[in-house]
């Protein structure tokens, strides 16, 4: 990759709040990450003419890379002072910021730790609600919570791109609800061959390039809903 490509590349920062005494549940954090990405994409500031439109367009043009960092205490309070949106899902709080240059992060974001972000569920999450978008995680890959948050964020974005205006309106009325579950091995094999939006990792961290990480499923996607033309390395055709 040339210096020009690196300097022009943008990433979407996601910050998960992890207080030492009360960390969020893993599934809650994953679902909050998906919701954060969808909320930003649906925000008027990201639309044509909005104050974040230029950054979002530049980011989507070169790919939809996302980086998850963690914060607590004063770090989290400083994050809240930066432009962005905070969402809550269960025990988790995630803040999404407009895309930033890969090599020029705001100081209060760049100083946050990115590696070692891991979380657990005290018990297995229950069945996903009927009718919601469902993001299925590959059961054969070992990924940290931070890595998985980025991957479900990609899958939510592919699902958004694959939804027509009627589907988006209905999804919006449901609060952009998005459940995340790990697929059983037999189900995963069927999902990857189903034609549903599938995330294939670029291989920057943790796993091999081209690995299928998450499949986005929803009634309107299975129903042959609108699929835009492929654009960018992570868009589903």
C-alpha positions as CSV (number, residue, x, y, z in Angstrom):
1,X,0.0,0.0,0.0
2,X,1.4,3.4,-1.0
3,X,1.8,6.4,1.4
4,X,-1.0,8.1,-0.4
5,X,-3.4,5.2,0.2
6,X,-2.5,5.0,3.9
7,X,-2.9,8.7,4.4
8,X,-6.3,8.7,2.6
9,X,-7.7,5.7,4.5
10,X,-10.2,6.3,7.2
11,X,-11.4,4.1,10.0
12,X,-14.6,4.2,12.1
13,X,-13.7,4.4,15.9
14,X,-15.9,2.5,18.3
15,X,-15.3,2.9,22.0
16,X,-16.7,0.4,24.5
17,X,-17.1,1.4,28.1
18,X,-15.5,-1.2,30.4
19,X,-15.4,-0.1,34.0
20,X,-13.2,-2.3,36.2
21,X,-16.0,-3.2,38.7
22,X,-18.8,-3.7,36.2
23,X,-17.7,-4.8,32.7
24,X,-20.5,-5.3,30.2
25,X,-21.6,-8.8,29.0
26,X,-20.0,-9.9,25.8
27,X,-23.2,-10.3,23.8
28,X,-24.5,-6.9,25.0
29,X,-21.2,-5.3,23.8
30,X,-21.5,-7.0,20.4
31,X,-25.1,-5.9,20.0
32,X,-24.3,-2.4,21.1
33,X,-21.5,-2.2,18.4
34,X,-23.9,-3.3,15.7
35,X,-26.5,-0.7,16.9
36,X,-23.9,2.0,17.1
37,X,-22.8,1.5,13.4
38,X,-26.5,1.4,12.3
39,X,-27.3,4.5,14.3
40,X,-24.4,6.4,12.7
41,X,-25.4,5.3,9.2
42,X,-29.0,6.4,9.8
43,X,-28.0,9.8,11.3
44,X,-28.8,12.9,9.2
45,X,-25.2,14.1,9.9
46,X,-23.9,11.2,7.8
47,X,-26.3,11.8,4.9
48,X,-25.5,14.0,1.9
49,X,-25.1,17.6,3.1
50,X,-24.6,16.6,6.7
51,X,-21.5,17.6,8.8
52,X,-20.1,14.0,8.7
53,X,-21.0,13.2,5.1
54,X,-17.6,13.9,3.7
55,X,-15.8,11.7,6.2
56,X,-18.3,8.9,5.9
57,X,-18.1,8.9,2.1
58,X,-14.3,8.9,2.1
59,X,-14.4,6.0,4.6
60,X,-16.9,3.9,2.6
61,X,-14.9,4.5,-0.7
62,X,-11.7,2.8,0.6
63,X,-13.4,0.2,2.8
64,X,-15.3,0.1,6.0
65,X,-12.6,-0.6,8.5
66,X,-13.5,-0.3,12.2
67,X,-11.3,-0.2,15.3
68,X,-12.6,-0.9,18.7
69,X,-11.0,0.7,21.8
70,X,-12.0,0.6,25.5
71,X,-12.3,3.3,28.1
72,X,-13.3,3.8,31.7
73,X,-13.6,6.6,34.2
74,X,-12.0,9.8,33.1
75,X,-11.1,8.3,29.7
76,X,-14.8,7.6,29.0
77,X,-15.8,11.1,30.1
78,X,-13.2,12.6,27.6
79,X,-14.6,10.4,24.8
80,X,-18.1,11.9,25.5
81,X,-16.7,15.4,24.7
82,X,-15.8,14.3,21.2
83,X,-18.3,14.3,18.3
84,X,-20.1,11.0,18.2
85,X,-23.1,9.0,19.3
86,X,-23.5,6.9,22.4
87,X,-25.8,3.8,22.3
88,X,-26.8,1.4,25.1
89,X,-27.7,-2.3,24.7
90,X,-28.3,-4.2,27.9
91,X,-25.3,-3.8,30.1
92,X,-23.1,-2.2,27.4
93,X,-22.4,1.3,26.3
94,X,-20.6,2.0,23.0
95,X,-19.8,5.3,21.5
96,X,-19.3,5.6,17.7
97,X,-17.4,8.6,16.2
98,X,-17.4,9.8,12.6
99,X,-14.5,8.2,10.6
100,X,-11.0,9.5,11.2
101,X,-7.8,9.3,9.2
102,X,-5.9,6.1,9.8
103,X,-2.8,8.1,10.7
104,X,-4.4,11.0,12.5
105,X,-6.7,10.0,15.4
106,X,-7.9,12.6,17.9
107,X,-5.6,12.4,21.0
108,X,-8.3,11.3,23.4
109,X,-9.1,8.4,21.1
110,X,-5.6,7.4,20.1
111,X,-4.5,7.1,23.7
112,X,-7.1,4.4,24.4
113,X,-6.1,0.7,24.5
114,X,-7.2,-1.5,21.6
115,X,-5.6,-4.9,22.3
116,X,-6.9,-7.3,25.0
117,X,-10.5,-6.2,24.9
118,X,-12.3,-9.3,26.0
119,X,-15.5,-9.9,27.8
120,X,-17.7,-12.9,28.8
121,X,-21.3,-13.9,29.1
122,X,-22.3,-15.3,32.6
123,X,-24.7,-17.5,30.8
124,X,-25.7,-18.3,27.2
125,X,-27.9,-15.7,25.6
126,X,-31.5,-16.8,25.0
127,X,-33.2,-17.1,21.6
128,X,-33.1,-14.0,19.4
129,X,-36.4,-12.1,19.0
130,X,-38.5,-13.0,15.9
131,X,-38.3,-10.6,13.1
132,X,-35.1,-8.8,14.1
133,X,-31.9,-8.7,12.1
134,X,-29.7,-11.5,13.4
135,X,-25.9,-11.5,13.0
136,X,-24.4,-15.0,13.1
137,X,-20.8,-15.3,14.3
138,X,-18.5,-18.0,12.9
139,X,-18.2,-20.8,15.6
140,X,-14.8,-21.9,14.4
141,X,-12.8,-18.7,14.9
142,X,-11.2,-17.5,18.0
143,X,-11.7,-13.7,18.2
144,X,-11.4,-11.2,21.1
145,X,-14.5,-9.3,22.0
146,X,-13.0,-6.2,20.4
147,X,-12.4,-8.0,17.1
148,X,-15.8,-9.5,17.1
149,X,-17.4,-6.1,17.8
150,X,-15.8,-4.8,14.7
151,X,-17.0,-7.8,12.7
152,X,-20.6,-7.6,13.7
153,X,-20.4,-3.8,13.0
154,X,-19.4,-4.8,9.4
155,X,-22.2,-7.3,9.2
156,X,-24.8,-4.7,10.4
157,X,-23.5,-2.3,7.7
158,X,-23.8,-4.9,5.0
159,X,-27.4,-5.6,6.1
160,X,-28.1,-1.9,6.0
161,X,-26.8,-1.6,2.5
162,X,-28.8,-4.6,1.5
163,X,-32.1,-3.2,2.7
164,X,-34.4,-1.1,0.6
165,X,-36.1,2.0,2.0
166,X,-39.3,0.2,3.2
167,X,-37.1,-2.4,5.1
168,X,-35.1,0.4,6.6
169,X,-38.2,2.3,7.7
170,X,-39.6,-0.9,9.4
171,X,-36.2,-1.6,11.0
172,X,-36.0,2.0,12.2
173,X,-39.4,1.6,13.9
174,X,-38.0,-1.4,15.8
175,X,-35.1,0.7,17.1
176,X,-32.6,-0.8,14.6
177,X,-32.7,-4.0,16.7
178,X,-29.9,-6.4,15.9
179,X,-29.3,-9.7,17.8
180,X,-25.9,-11.4,17.8
181,X,-25.5,-15.1,18.3
182,X,-22.8,-17.7,17.6
183,X,-24.0,-20.2,14.9
184,X,-23.9,-23.9,15.4
185,X,-21.5,-25.6,13.0
186,X,-24.2,-27.1,10.9
187,X,-26.1,-23.9,10.6
188,X,-22.9,-21.9,9.7
189,X,-22.2,-24.1,6.7
190,X,-25.7,-23.3,5.4
191,X,-25.4,-19.6,6.1
192,X,-22.2,-19.1,4.2
193,X,-23.7,-20.6,1.1
194,X,-27.1,-18.8,1.4
195,X,-26.2,-15.6,-0.5
196,X,-26.9,-13.5,2.6
197,X,-24.5,-10.6,3.4
198,X,-21.2,-12.1,4.6
199,X,-18.2,-10.4,6.1
200,X,-14.8,-11.6,4.9
201,X,-12.0,-10.3,7.0
202,X,-9.2,-8.2,5.5
203,X,-6.7,-9.9,7.8
204,X,-5.3,-6.9,9.6
205,X,-5.5,-8.6,13.1
206,X,-6.1,-11.9,14.8
207,X,-7.4,-14.0,11.9
208,X,-6.3,-15.0,8.3
209,X,-7.3,-12.7,5.4
210,X,-10.5,-13.9,3.7
211,X,-12.0,-15.6,6.8
212,X,-15.8,-15.5,6.9
213,X,-16.6,-14.0,10.3
214,X,-20.2,-13.0,10.4
215,X,-23.4,-13.5,8.3
216,X,-26.2,-11.0,8.5
217,X,-29.7,-12.6,8.4
218,X,-33.1,-10.9,8.4
219,X,-36.6,-11.7,6.9
220,X,-36.3,-8.9,4.4
221,X,-32.8,-10.0,3.3
222,X,-34.0,-13.6,2.8
223,X,-37.0,-12.2,0.8
224,X,-34.8,-11.0,-2.0
225,X,-34.6,-7.4,-0.8
226,X,-32.7,-4.7,-2.6
227,X,-28.9,-5.3,-2.9
228,X,-26.8,-2.5,-4.1
229,X,-23.8,-3.1,-6.4
230,X,-20.6,-4.1,-4.7
231,X,-18.4,-1.1,-3.7
232,X,-15.4,-1.4,-1.4
233,X,-13.6,-4.5,-0.2
234,X,-16.1,-5.5,2.4
235,X,-19.4,-5.0,0.6
236,X,-21.4,-8.1,-0.3
237,X,-22.1,-8.4,-4.0
